[in-house]
Amino acid sequence: MGDAIGAILRLLEDGEWHDINEILAVTRLSREGLLKVLKFLESFGFIVISSENGCVRLREEVRGLLLRIQRRAGCSTGC
């Protein structure tokens, strides 16, 4: 599950909305497995899932935190 979460966070770090099929392609999880991971991330406030179309994006606060961590670690492109 950790690899899937990392892949999802890397995909979402651009701050844009991403649809489920795009995330499925990156994680290679089953649809059911992906939905469980997304609900987990949503329950801890990492992501927002659109009630209109099911698209997903990283919460701005989390995105800012990840970017600060990357800068401190000397990363510029999502280590």
mmCIF file of the N, C-alpha and C atoms, coordinates in Angstrom:
data_MODEL
# 
_entry.id   MODEL 
# 
loop_
_atom_site.group_PDB 
_atom_site.id 
_atom_site.type_symbol 
_atom_site.label_atom_id 
_atom_site.label_alt_id 
_atom_site.label_comp_id 
_atom_site.label_asym_id 
_atom_site.label_entity_id 
_atom_site.label_seq_id 
_atom_site.pdbx_PDB_ins_code 
_atom_site.Cartn_x 
_atom_site.Cartn_y 
_atom_site.Cartn_z 
_atom_site.occupancy 
_atom_site.B_iso_or_equiv 
_atom_site.pdbx_formal_charge 
_atom_site.auth_seq_id 
_atom_site.auth_comp_id 
_atom_site.auth_asym_id 
_atom_site.auth_atom_id 
_atom_site.pdbx_PDB_model_num 
ATOM 1   N N  . MET A 1 1  ? 0.831   -1.201 0.000   1.00 0.00 ? 1  MET A N  1 
ATOM 2   C CA . MET A 1 1  ? 0.000   0.000  0.000   1.00 0.00 ? 1  MET A CA 1 
ATOM 3   C C  . MET A 1 1  ? 0.863   1.248  0.000   1.00 0.00 ? 1  MET A C  1 
ATOM 4   N N  . GLY A 1 2  ? 2.039   1.175  0.637   1.00 0.00 ? 2  GLY A N  1 
ATOM 5   C CA . GLY A 1 2  ? 2.918   2.333  0.702   1.00 0.00 ? 2  GLY A CA 1 
ATOM 6   C C  . GLY A 1 2  ? 3.383   2.798  -0.661  1.00 0.00 ? 2  GLY A C  1 
ATOM 7   N N  . ASP A 1 3  ? 3.723   1.838  -1.548  1.00 0.00 ? 3  ASP A N  1 
ATOM 8   C CA . ASP A 1 3  ? 4.141   2.205  -2.900  1.00 0.00 ? 3  ASP A CA 1 
ATOM 9   C C  . ASP A 1 3  ? 3.011   2.894  -3.649  1.00 0.00 ? 3  ASP A C  1 
ATOM 10  N N  . ALA A 1 4  ? 1.799   2.402  -3.472  1.00 0.00 ? 4  ALA A N  1 
ATOM 11  C CA . ALA A 1 4  ? 0.641   2.996  -4.141  1.00 0.00 ? 4  ALA A CA 1 
ATOM 12  C C  . ALA A 1 4  ? 0.405   4.411  -3.635  1.00 0.00 ? 4  ALA A C  1 
ATOM 13  N N  . ILE A 1 5  ? 0.507   4.607  -2.327  1.00 0.00 ? 5  ILE A N  1 
ATOM 14  C CA . ILE A 1 5  ? 0.308   5.948  -1.764  1.00 0.00 ? 5  ILE A CA 1 
ATOM 15  C C  . ILE A 1 5  ? 1.367   6.899  -2.299  1.00 0.00 ? 5  ILE A C  1 
ATOM 16  N N  . GLY A 1 6  ? 2.615   6.460  -2.341  1.00 0.00 ? 6  GLY A N  1 
ATOM 17  C CA . GLY A 1 6  ? 3.684   7.298  -2.883  1.00 0.00 ? 6  GLY A CA 1 
ATOM 18  C C  . GLY A 1 6  ? 3.433   7.676  -4.330  1.00 0.00 ? 6  GLY A C  1 
ATOM 19  N N  . ALA A 1 7  ? 3.007   6.707  -5.132  1.00 0.00 ? 7  ALA A N  1 
ATOM 20  C CA . ALA A 1 7  ? 2.726   6.971  -6.546  1.00 0.00 ? 7  ALA A CA 1 
ATOM 21  C C  . ALA A 1 7  ? 1.576   7.958  -6.704  1.00 0.00 ? 7  ALA A C  1 
ATOM 22  N N  . ILE A 1 8  ? 0.558   7.807  -5.883  1.00 0.00 ? 8  ILE A N  1 
ATOM 23  C CA . ILE A 1 8  ? -0.592  8.718  -5.940  1.00 0.00 ? 8  ILE A CA 1 
ATOM 24  C C  . ILE A 1 8  ? -0.165  10.129 -5.554  1.00 0.00 ? 8  ILE A C  1 
ATOM 25  N N  . LEU A 1 9  ? 0.583   10.261 -4.471  1.00 0.00 ? 9  LEU A N  1 
ATOM 26  C CA . LEU A 1 9  ? 1.014   11.588 -4.023  1.00 0.00 ? 9  LEU A CA 1 
ATOM 27  C C  . LEU A 1 9  ? 1.911   12.250 -5.057  1.00 0.00 ? 9  LEU A C  1 
ATOM 28  N N  . ARG A 1 10 ? 2.807   11.483 -5.695  1.00 0.00 ? 10 ARG A N  1 
ATOM 29  C CA . ARG A 1 10 ? 3.669   12.057 -6.738  1.00 0.00 ? 10 ARG A CA 1 
ATOM 30  C C  . ARG A 1 10 ? 2.833   12.552 -7.918  1.00 0.00 ? 10 ARG A C  1 
ATOM 31  N N  . LEU A 1 11 ? 1.830   11.779 -8.308  1.00 0.00 ? 11 LEU A N  1 
ATOM 32  C CA . LEU A 1 11 ? 0.964   12.194 -9.416  1.00 0.00 ? 11 LEU A CA 1 
ATOM 33  C C  . LEU A 1 11 ? 0.200   13.467 -9.063  1.00 0.00 ? 11 LEU A C  1 
ATOM 34  N N  . LEU A 1 12 ? -0.293  13.538 -7.835  1.00 0.00 ? 12 LEU A N  1 
ATOM 35  C CA . LEU A 1 12 ? -1.150  14.653 -7.432  1.00 0.00 ? 12 LEU A CA 1 
ATOM 36  C C  . LEU A 1 12 ? -0.386  15.901 -7.011  1.00 0.00 ? 12 LEU A C  1 
ATOM 37  N N  . GLU A 1 13 ? 0.941   15.821 -6.890  1.00 0.00 ? 13 GLU A N  1 
ATOM 38  C CA . GLU A 1 13 ? 1.679   16.966 -6.369  1.00 0.00 ? 13 GLU A CA 1 
ATOM 39  C C  . GLU A 1 13 ? 1.644   18.183 -7.285  1.00 0.00 ? 13 GLU A C  1 
ATOM 40  N N  . ASP A 1 14 ? 1.141   18.023 -8.511  1.00 0.00 ? 14 ASP A N  1 
ATOM 41  C CA . ASP A 1 14 ? 1.012   19.185 -9.398  1.00 0.00 ? 14 ASP A CA 1 
ATOM 42  C C  . ASP A 1 14 ? -0.171  20.079 -9.023  1.00 0.00 ? 14 ASP A C  1 
ATOM 43  N N  . GLY A 1 15 ? -1.028  19.601 -8.108  1.00 0.00 ? 15 GLY A N  1 
ATOM 44  C CA . GLY A 1 15 ? -2.153  20.406 -7.645  1.00 0.00 ? 15 GLY A CA 1 
ATOM 45  C C  . GLY A 1 15 ? -3.367  20.381 -8.555  1.00 0.00 ? 15 GLY A C  1 
ATOM 46  N N  . GLU A 1 16 ? -3.281  19.648 -9.655  1.00 0.00 ? 16 GLU A N  1 
ATOM 47  C CA . GLU A 1 16 ? -4.389  19.570 -10.614 1.00 0.00 ? 16 GLU A CA 1 
ATOM 48  C C  . GLU A 1 16 ? -5.327  18.421 -10.253 1.00 0.00 ? 16 GLU A C  1 
ATOM 49  N N  . TRP A 1 17 ? -6.525  18.456 -10.858 1.00 0.00 ? 17 TRP A N  1 
ATOM 50  C CA . TRP A 1 17 ? -7.482  17.360 -10.696 1.00 0.00 ? 17 TRP A CA 1 
ATOM 51  C C  . TRP A 1 17 ? -7.075  16.214 -11.613 1.00 0.00 ? 17 TRP A C  1 
ATOM 52  N N  . HIS A 1 18 ? -7.177  14.990 -11.107 1.00 0.00 ? 18 HIS A N  1 
ATOM 53  C CA . HIS A 1 18 ? -6.845  13.794 -11.880 1.00 0.00 ? 18 HIS A CA 1 
ATOM 54  C C  . HIS A 1 18 ? -7.995  12.804 -11.769 1.00 0.00 ? 18 HIS A C  1 
ATOM 55  N N  . ASP A 1 19 ? -8.332  12.169 -12.907 1.00 0.00 ? 19 ASP A N  1 
ATOM 56  C CA . ASP A 1 19 ? -9.437  11.208 -12.848 1.00 0.00 ? 19 ASP A CA 1 
ATOM 57  C C  . ASP A 1 19 ? -8.939  9.826  -12.417 1.00 0.00 ? 19 ASP A C  1 
ATOM 58  N N  . ILE A 1 20 ? -9.888  9.015  -12.027 1.00 0.00 ? 20 ILE A N  1 
ATOM 59  C CA . ILE A 1 20 ? -9.592  7.692  -11.479 1.00 0.00 ? 20 ILE A CA 1 
ATOM 60  C C  . ILE A 1 20 ? -8.794  6.844  -12.466 1.00 0.00 ? 20 ILE A C  1 
ATOM 61  N N  . ASN A 1 21 ? -9.143  6.893  -13.749 1.00 0.00 ? 21 ASN A N  1 
ATOM 62  C CA . ASN A 1 21 ? -8.436  6.076  -14.740 1.00 0.00 ? 21 ASN A CA 1 
ATOM 63  C C  . ASN A 1 21 ? -6.966  6.453  -14.838 1.00 0.00 ? 21 ASN A C  1 
ATOM 64  N N  . GLU A 1 22 ? -6.666  7.726  -14.733 1.00 0.00 ? 22 GLU A N  1 
ATOM 65  C CA . GLU A 1 22 ? -5.279  8.180  -14.759 1.00 0.00 ? 22 GLU A CA 1 
ATOM 66  C C  . GLU A 1 22 ? -4.520  7.633  -13.547 1.00 0.00 ? 22 GLU A C  1 
ATOM 67  N N  . ILE A 1 23 ? -5.157  7.670  -12.392 1.00 0.00 ? 23 ILE A N  1 
ATOM 68  C CA . ILE A 1 23 ? -4.521  7.176  -11.170 1.00 0.00 ? 23 ILE A CA 1 
ATOM 69  C C  . ILE A 1 23 ? -4.381  5.654  -11.230 1.00 0.00 ? 23 ILE A C  1 
ATOM 70  N N  . LEU A 1 24 ? -5.379  4.975  -11.774 1.00 0.00 ? 24 LEU A N  1 
ATOM 71  C CA . LEU A 1 24 ? -5.296  3.519  -11.937 1.00 0.00 ? 24 LEU A CA 1 
ATOM 72  C C  . LEU A 1 24 ? -4.088  3.126  -12.784 1.00 0.00 ? 24 LEU A C  1 
ATOM 73  N N  . ALA A 1 25 ? -3.837  3.869  -13.852 1.00 0.00 ? 25 ALA A N  1 
ATOM 74  C CA . ALA A 1 25 ? -2.720  3.563  -14.744 1.00 0.00 ? 25 ALA A CA 1 
ATOM 75  C C  . ALA A 1 25 ? -1.379  3.697  -14.034 1.00 0.00 ? 25 ALA A C  1 
ATOM 76  N N  . VAL A 1 26 ? -1.276  4.660  -13.132 1.00 0.00 ? 26 VAL A N  1 
ATOM 77  C CA . VAL A 1 26 ? -0.021  4.898  -12.418 1.00 0.00 ? 26 VAL A CA 1 
ATOM 78  C C  . VAL A 1 26 ? 0.198   3.872  -11.312 1.00 0.00 ? 26 VAL A C  1 
ATOM 79  N N  . THR A 1 27 ? -0.863  3.503  -10.627 1.00 0.00 ? 27 THR A N  1 
ATOM 80  C CA . THR A 1 27 ? -0.718  2.630  -9.461  1.00 0.00 ? 27 THR A CA 1 
ATOM 81  C C  . THR A 1 27 ? -0.820  1.149  -9.794  1.00 0.00 ? 27 THR A C  1 
ATOM 82  N N  . ARG A 1 28 ? -1.529  0.826  -10.865 1.00 0.00 ? 28 ARG A N  1 
ATOM 83  C CA . ARG A 1 28 ? -1.783  -0.567 -11.258 1.00 0.00 ? 28 ARG A CA 1 
ATOM 84  C C  . ARG A 1 28 ? -2.562  -1.348 -10.201 1.00 0.00 ? 28 ARG A C  1 
ATOM 85  N N  . LEU A 1 29 ? -3.306  -0.623 -9.382  1.00 0.00 ? 29 LEU A N  1 
ATOM 86  C CA . LEU A 1 29 ? -4.204  -1.255 -8.414  1.00 0.00 ? 29 LEU A CA 1 
ATOM 87  C C  . LEU A 1 29 ? -5.509  -1.613 -9.110  1.00 0.00 ? 29 LEU A C  1 
ATOM 88  N N  . SER A 1 30 ? -6.281  -2.475 -8.499  1.00 0.00 ? 30 SER A N  1 
ATOM 89  C CA . SER A 1 30 ? -7.644  -2.697 -8.976  1.00 0.00 ? 30 SER A CA 1 
ATOM 90  C C  . SER A 1 30 ? -8.454  -1.442 -8.649  1.00 0.00 ? 30 SER A C  1 
ATOM 91  N N  . ARG A 1 31 ? -9.565  -1.268 -9.320  1.00 0.00 ? 31 ARG A N  1 
ATOM 92  C CA . ARG A 1 31 ? -10.424 -0.108 -9.037  1.00 0.00 ? 31 ARG A CA 1 
ATOM 93  C C  . ARG A 1 31 ? -10.847 -0.117 -7.567  1.00 0.00 ? 31 ARG A C  1 
ATOM 94  N N  . GLU A 1 32 ? -11.240 -1.282 -7.071  1.00 0.00 ? 32 GLU A N  1 
ATOM 95  C CA . GLU A 1 32 ? -11.665 -1.397 -5.673  1.00 0.00 ? 32 GLU A CA 1 
ATOM 96  C C  . GLU A 1 32 ? -10.512 -1.062 -4.719  1.00 0.00 ? 32 GLU A C  1 
ATOM 97  N N  . GLY A 1 33 ? -9.328  -1.562 -5.026  1.00 0.00 ? 33 GLY A N  1 
ATOM 98  C CA . GLY A 1 33 ? -8.160  -1.274 -4.190  1.00 0.00 ? 33 GLY A CA 1 
ATOM 99  C C  . GLY A 1 33 ? -7.819  0.204  -4.190  1.00 0.00 ? 33 GLY A C  1 
ATOM 100 N N  . LEU A 1 34 ? -7.882  0.824  -5.377  1.00 0.00 ? 34 LEU A N  1 
ATOM 101 C CA . LEU A 1 34 ? -7.595  2.252  -5.470  1.00 0.00 ? 34 LEU A CA 1 
ATOM 102 C C  . LEU A 1 34 ? -8.601  3.062  -4.667  1.00 0.00 ? 34 LEU A C  1 
ATOM 103 N N  . LEU A 1 35 ? -9.869  2.728  -4.783  1.00 0.00 ? 35 LEU A N  1 
ATOM 104 C CA . LEU A 1 35 ? -10.888 3.474  -4.038  1.00 0.00 ? 35 LEU A CA 1 
ATOM 105 C C  . LEU A 1 35 ? -10.665 3.371  -2.533  1.00 0.00 ? 35 LEU A C  1 
ATOM 106 N N  . LYS A 1 36 ? -10.209 2.223  -2.057  1.00 0.00 ? 36 LYS A N  1 
ATOM 107 C CA . LYS A 1 36 ? -9.899  2.076  -0.631  1.00 0.00 ? 36 LYS A CA 1 
ATOM 108 C C  . LYS A 1 36 ? -8.750  2.989  -0.226  1.00 0.00 ? 36 LYS A C  1 
ATOM 109 N N  . VAL A 1 37 ? -7.702  3.029  -1.053  1.00 0.00 ? 37 VAL A N  1 
ATOM 110 C CA . VAL A 1 37 ? -6.555  3.891  -0.754  1.00 0.00 ? 37 VAL A CA 1 
ATOM 111 C C  . VAL A 1 37 ? -6.975  5.356  -0.785  1.00 0.00 ? 37 VAL A C  1 
ATOM 112 N N  . LEU A 1 38 ? -7.774  5.743  -1.774  1.00 0.00 ? 38 LEU A N  1 
ATOM 113 C CA . LEU A 1 38 ? -8.218  7.135  -1.873  1.00 0.00 ? 38 LEU A CA 1 
ATOM 114 C C  . LEU A 1 38 ? -9.085  7.526  -0.678  1.00 0.00 ? 38 LEU A C  1 
ATOM 115 N N  . LYS A 1 39 ? -9.965  6.642  -0.254  1.00 0.00 ? 39 LYS A N  1 
ATOM 116 C CA . LYS A 1 39 ? -10.792 6.928  0.930   1.00 0.00 ? 39 LYS A CA 1 
ATOM 117 C C  . LYS A 1 39 ? -9.908  7.084  2.168   1.00 0.00 ? 39 LYS A C  1 
ATOM 118 N N  . PHE A 1 40 ? -8.864  6.262  2.273   1.00 0.00 ? 40 PHE A N  1 
ATOM 119 C CA . PHE A 1 40 ? -7.908  6.369  3.375   1.00 0.00 ? 40 PHE A CA 1 
ATOM 120 C C  . PHE A 1 40 ? -7.242  7.749  3.357   1.00 0.00 ? 40 PHE A C  1 
ATOM 121 N N  . LEU A 1 41 ? -6.719  8.153  2.195   1.00 0.00 ? 41 LEU A N  1 
ATOM 122 C CA . LEU A 1 41 ? -6.056  9.458  2.083   1.00 0.00 ? 41 LEU A CA 1 
ATOM 123 C C  . LEU A 1 41 ? -7.025  10.600 2.360   1.00 0.00 ? 41 LEU A C  1 
ATOM 124 N N  . GLU A 1 42 ? -8.255  10.458 1.894   1.00 0.00 ? 42 GLU A N  1 
ATOM 125 C CA . GLU A 1 42 ? -9.272  11.484 2.141   1.00 0.00 ? 42 GLU A CA 1 
ATOM 126 C C  . GLU A 1 42 ? -9.604  11.565 3.631   1.00 0.00 ? 42 GLU A C  1 
ATOM 127 N N  . SER A 1 43 ? -9.695  10.434 4.292   1.00 0.00 ? 43 SER A N  1 
ATOM 128 C CA . SER A 1 43 ? -10.070 10.426 5.716   1.00 0.00 ? 43 SER A CA 1 
ATOM 129 C C  . SER A 1 43 ? -9.028  11.114 6.586   1.00 0.00 ? 43 SER A C  1 
ATOM 130 N N  . PHE A 1 44 ? -7.772  11.143 6.132   1.00 0.00 ? 44 PHE A N  1 
ATOM 131 C CA . PHE A 1 44 ? -6.717  11.818 6.885   1.00 0.00 ? 44 PHE A CA 1 
ATOM 132 C C  . PHE A 1 44 ? -6.415  13.212 6.343   1.00 0.00 ? 44 PHE A C  1 
ATOM 133 N N  . GLY A 1 45 ? -7.242  13.697 5.411   1.00 0.00 ? 45 GLY A N  1 
ATOM 134 C CA . GLY A 1 45 ? -7.126  15.069 4.940   1.00 0.00 ? 45 GLY A CA 1 
ATOM 135 C C  . GLY A 1 45 ? -6.031  15.321 3.922   1.00 0.00 ? 45 GLY A C  1 
ATOM 136 N N  . PHE A 1 46 ? -5.533  14.271 3.264   1.00 0.00 ? 46 PHE A N  1 
ATOM 137 C CA . PHE A 1 46 ? -4.484  14.453 2.270   1.00 0.00 ? 46 PHE A CA 1 
ATOM 138 C C  . PHE A 1 46 ? -5.032  14.885 0.920   1.00 0.00 ? 46 PHE A C  1 
ATOM 139 N N  . ILE A 1 47 ? -6.203  14.383 0.563   1.00 0.00 ? 47 ILE A N  1 
ATOM 140 C CA . ILE A 1 47 ? -6.755  14.634 -0.764  1.00 0.00 ? 47 ILE A CA 1 
ATOM 141 C C  . ILE A 1 47 ? -8.203  15.096 -0.672  1.00 0.00 ? 47 ILE A C  1 
ATOM 142 N N  . VAL A 1 48 ? -8.672  15.631 -1.799  1.00 0.00 ? 48 VAL A N  1 
ATOM 143 C CA . VAL A 1 48 ? -10.076 15.995 -1.979  1.00 0.00 ? 48 VAL A CA 1 
ATOM 144 C C  . VAL A 1 48 ? -10.593 15.160 -3.142  1.00 0.00 ? 48 VAL A C  1 
ATOM 145 N N  . ILE A 1 49 ? -11.748 14.551 -2.955  1.00 0.00 ? 49 ILE A N  1 
ATOM 146 C CA . ILE A 1 49 ? -12.404 13.802 -4.028  1.00 0.00 ? 49 ILE A CA 1 
ATOM 147 C C  . ILE A 1 49 ? -13.651 14.580 -4.423  1.00 0.00 ? 49 ILE A C  1 
ATOM 148 N N  . SER A 1 50 ? -13.734 14.971 -5.690  1.00 0.00 ? 50 SER A N  1 
ATOM 149 C CA . SER A 1 50 ? -14.874 15.743 -6.175  1.00 0.00 ? 50 SER A CA 1 
ATOM 150 C C  . SER A 1 50 ? -16.144 14.909 -6.126  1.00 0.00 ? 50 SER A C  1 
ATOM 151 N N  . SER A 1 51 ? -17.182 15.480 -5.533  1.00 0.00 ? 51 SER A N  1 
ATOM 152 C CA . SER A 1 51 ? -18.472 14.778 -5.505  1.00 0.00 ? 51 SER A CA 1 
ATOM 153 C C  . SER A 1 51 ? -19.164 14.858 -6.866  1.00 0.00 ? 51 SER A C  1 
ATOM 154 N N  . GLU A 1 52 ? -18.727 15.785 -7.720  1.00 0.00 ? 52 GLU A N  1 
ATOM 155 C CA . GLU A 1 52 ? -19.342 15.945 -9.042  1.00 0.00 ? 52 GLU A CA 1 
ATOM 156 C C  . GLU A 1 52 ? -18.880 14.889 -10.037 1.00 0.00 ? 52 GLU A C  1 
ATOM 157 N N  . ASN A 1 53 ? -17.559 14.683 -10.100 1.00 0.00 ? 53 ASN A N  1 
ATOM 158 C CA . ASN A 1 53 ? -17.036 13.798 -11.148 1.00 0.00 ? 53 ASN A CA 1 
ATOM 159 C C  . ASN A 1 53 ? -16.061 12.735 -10.641 1.00 0.00 ? 53 ASN A C  1 
ATOM 160 N N  . GLY A 1 54 ? -15.810 12.698 -9.344  1.00 0.00 ? 54 GLY A N  1 
ATOM 161 C CA . GLY A 1 54 ? -14.925 11.686 -8.778  1.00 0.00 ? 54 GLY A CA 1 
ATOM 162 C C  . GLY A 1 54 ? -13.451 11.949 -8.984  1.00 0.00 ? 54 GLY A C  1 
ATOM 163 N N  . CYS A 1 55 ? -13.114 13.093 -9.574  1.00 0.00 ? 55 CYS A N  1 
ATOM 164 C CA . CYS A 1 55 ? -11.703 13.424 -9.749  1.00 0.00 ? 55 CYS A CA 1 
ATOM 165 C C  . CYS A 1 55 ? -11.068 13.723 -8.391  1.00 0.00 ? 55 CYS A C  1 
ATOM 166 N N  . VAL A 1 56 ? -9.755  13.619 -8.355  1.00 0.00 ? 56 VAL A N  1 
ATOM 167 C CA . VAL A 1 56 ? -9.015  13.712 -7.102  1.00 0.00 ? 56 VAL A CA 1 
ATOM 168 C C  . VAL A 1 56 ? -7.905  14.749 -7.243  1.00 0.00 ? 56 VAL A C  1 
ATOM 169 N N  . ARG A 1 57 ? -7.661  15.494 -6.162  1.00 0.00 ? 57 ARG A N  1 
ATOM 170 C CA . ARG A 1 57 ? -6.490  16.379 -6.132  1.00 0.00 ? 57 ARG A CA 1 
ATOM 171 C C  . ARG A 1 57 ? -5.954  16.422 -4.715  1.00 0.00 ? 57 ARG A C  1 
ATOM 172 N N  . LEU A 1 58 ? -4.700  16.812 -4.608  1.00 0.00 ? 58 LEU A N  1 
ATOM 173 C CA . LEU A 1 58 ? -4.049  16.962 -3.321  1.00 0.00 ? 58 LEU A CA 1 
ATOM 174 C C  . LEU A 1 58 ? -4.554  18.237 -2.663  1.00 0.00 ? 58 LEU A C  1 
ATOM 175 N N  . ARG A 1 59 ? -4.805  18.197 -1.362  1.00 0.00 ? 59 ARG A N  1 
ATOM 176 C CA . ARG A 1 59 ? -5.193  19.418 -0.649  1.00 0.00 ? 59 ARG A CA 1 
ATOM 177 C C  . ARG A 1 59 ? -4.021  20.394 -0.701  1.00 0.00 ? 59 ARG A C  1 
ATOM 178 N N  . GLU A 1 60 ? -4.307  21.668 -0.852  1.00 0.00 ? 60 GLU A N  1 
ATOM 179 C CA . GLU A 1 60 ? -3.259  22.683 -0.983  1.00 0.00 ? 60 GLU A CA 1 
ATOM 180 C C  . GLU A 1 60 ? -2.294  22.671 0.195   1.00 0.00 ? 60 GLU A C  1 
ATOM 181 N N  . GLU A 1 61 ? -2.818  22.479 1.405   1.00 0.00 ? 61 GLU A N  1 
ATOM 182 C CA . GLU A 1 61 ? -1.959  22.473 2.589   1.00 0.00 ? 61 GLU A CA 1 
ATOM 183 C C  . GLU A 1 61 ? -0.956  21.328 2.520   1.00 0.00 ? 61 GLU A C  1 
ATOM 184 N N  . VAL A 1 62 ? -1.400  20.185 2.073   1.00 0.00 ? 62 VAL A N  1 
ATOM 185 C CA . VAL A 1 62 ? -0.529  19.012 1.956   1.00 0.00 ? 62 VAL A CA 1 
ATOM 186 C C  . VAL A 1 62 ? 0.474   19.228 0.833   1.00 0.00 ? 62 VAL A C  1 
ATOM 187 N N  . ARG A 1 63 ? 0.017   19.791 -0.266  1.00 0.00 ? 63 ARG A N  1 
ATOM 188 C CA . ARG A 1 63 ? 0.914   20.083 -1.391  1.00 0.00 ? 63 ARG A CA 1 
ATOM 189 C C  . ARG A 1 63 ? 2.026   21.025 -0.954  1.00 0.00 ? 63 ARG A C  1 
ATOM 190 N N  . GLY A 1 64 ? 1.663   22.072 -0.225  1.00 0.00 ? 64 GLY A N  1 
ATOM 191 C CA . GLY A 1 64 ? 2.665   23.009 0.272   1.00 0.00 ? 64 GLY A CA 1 
ATOM 192 C C  . GLY A 1 64 ? 3.670   22.330 1.187   1.00 0.00 ? 64 GLY A C  1 
ATOM 193 N N  . LEU A 1 65 ? 3.188   21.463 2.055   1.00 0.00 ? 65 LEU A N  1 
ATOM 194 C CA . LEU A 1 65 ? 4.070   20.733 2.958   1.00 0.00 ? 65 LEU A CA 1 
ATOM 195 C C  . LEU A 1 65 ? 5.030   19.845 2.173   1.00 0.00 ? 65 LEU A C  1 
ATOM 196 N N  . LEU A 1 66 ? 4.527   19.105 1.204   1.00 0.00 ? 66 LEU A N  1 
ATOM 197 C CA . LEU A 1 66 ? 5.385   18.234 0.399   1.00 0.00 ? 66 LEU A CA 1 
ATOM 198 C C  . LEU A 1 66 ? 6.435   19.033 -0.367  1.00 0.00 ? 66 LEU A C  1 
ATOM 199 N N  . LEU A 1 67 ? 6.051   20.181 -0.899  1.00 0.00 ? 67 LEU A N  1 
ATOM 200 C CA . LEU A 1 67 ? 7.005   21.022 -1.626  1.00 0.00 ? 67 LEU A CA 1 
ATOM 201 C C  . LEU A 1 67 ? 8.089   21.555 -0.697  1.00 0.00 ? 67 LEU A C  1 
ATOM 202 N N  . ARG A 1 68 ? 7.716   21.949 0.523   1.00 0.00 ? 68 ARG A N  1 
ATOM 203 C CA . ARG A 1 68 ? 8.722   22.420 1.487   1.00 0.00 ? 68 ARG A CA 1 
ATOM 204 C C  . ARG A 1 68 ? 9.682   21.299 1.868   1.00 0.00 ? 68 ARG A C  1 
ATOM 205 N N  . ILE A 1 69 ? 9.163   20.112 2.062   1.00 0.00 ? 69 ILE A N  1 
ATOM 206 C CA . ILE A 1 69 ? 10.016  18.966 2.395   1.00 0.00 ? 69 ILE A CA 1 
ATOM 207 C C  . ILE A 1 69 ? 10.985  18.687 1.248   1.00 0.00 ? 69 ILE A C  1 
ATOM 208 N N  . GLN A 1 70 ? 10.497  18.724 0.026   1.00 0.00 ? 70 GLN A N  1 
ATOM 209 C CA . GLN A 1 70 ? 11.359  18.482 -1.134  1.00 0.00 ? 70 GLN A CA 1 
ATOM 210 C C  . GLN A 1 70 ? 12.454  19.535 -1.241  1.00 0.00 ? 70 GLN A C  1 
ATOM 211 N N  . ARG A 1 71 ? 12.104  20.804 -1.008  1.00 0.00 ? 71 ARG A N  1 
ATOM 212 C CA . ARG A 1 71 ? 13.110  21.872 -1.073  1.00 0.00 ? 71 ARG A CA 1 
ATOM 213 C C  . ARG A 1 71 ? 14.190  21.660 -0.025  1.00 0.00 ? 71 ARG A C  1 
ATOM 214 N N  . ARG A 1 72 ? 13.781  21.321 1.190   1.00 0.00 ? 72 ARG A N  1 
ATOM 215 C CA . ARG A 1 72 ? 14.756  21.101 2.263   1.00 0.00 ? 72 ARG A CA 1 
ATOM 216 C C  . ARG A 1 72 ? 15.646  19.901 1.980   1.00 0.00 ? 72 ARG A C  1 
ATOM 217 N N  . ALA A 1 73 ? 15.100  18.924 1.283   1.00 0.00 ? 73 ALA A N  1 
ATOM 218 C CA . ALA A 1 73 ? 15.877  17.729 0.953   1.00 0.00 ? 73 ALA A CA 1 
ATOM 219 C C  . ALA A 1 73 ? 16.725  17.944 -0.305  1.00 0.00 ? 73 ALA A C  1 
ATOM 220 N N  . GLY A 1 74 ? 16.567  19.106 -0.938  1.00 0.00 ? 74 GLY A N  1 
ATOM 221 C CA . GLY A 1 74 ? 17.324  19.405 -2.144  1.00 0.00 ? 74 GLY A CA 1 
ATOM 222 C C  . GLY A 1 74 ? 16.728  18.816 -3.405  1.00 0.00 ? 74 GLY A C  1 
ATOM 223 N N  . CYS A 1 75 ? 15.460  18.465 -3.370  1.00 0.00 ? 75 CYS A N  1 
ATOM 224 C CA . CYS A 1 75 ? 14.781  17.886 -4.530  1.00 0.00 ? 75 CYS A CA 1 
ATOM 225 C C  . CYS A 1 75 ? 14.065  18.990 -5.293  1.00 0.00 ? 75 CYS A C  1 
ATOM 226 N N  . SER A 1 76 ? 14.038  18.856 -6.605  1.00 0.00 ? 76 SER A N  1 
ATOM 227 C CA . SER A 1 76 ? 13.300  19.850 -7.383  1.00 0.00 ? 76 SER A CA 1 
ATOM 228 C C  . SER A 1 76 ? 12.195  19.231 -8.226  1.00 0.00 ? 76 SER A C  1 
ATOM 229 N N  . THR A 1 77 ? 12.174  17.911 -8.338  1.00 0.00 ? 77 THR A N  1 
ATOM 230 C CA . THR A 1 77 ? 11.169  17.281 -9.196  1.00 0.00 ? 77 THR A CA 1 
ATOM 231 C C  . THR A 1 77 ? 10.546  16.058 -8.552  1.00 0.00 ? 77 THR A C  1 
ATOM 232 N N  . GLY A 1 78 ? 10.093  16.180 -7.342  1.00 0.00 ? 78 GLY A N  1 
ATOM 233 C CA . GLY A 1 78 ? 9.385   15.077 -6.702  1.00 0.00 ? 78 GLY A CA 1 
ATOM 234 C C  . GLY A 1 78 ? 10.225  13.839 -6.502  1.00 0.00 ? 78 GLY A C  1 
ATOM 235 N N  . CYS A 1 79 ? 11.172  13.911 -5.631  1.00 0.00 ? 79 CYS A N  1 
ATOM 236 C CA . CYS A 1 79 ? 12.104  12.797 -5.355  1.00 0.00 ? 79 CYS A CA 1 
ATOM 237 C C  . CYS A 1 79 ? 11.394  11.499 -5.082  1.00 0.00 ? 79 CYS A C  1 
# 
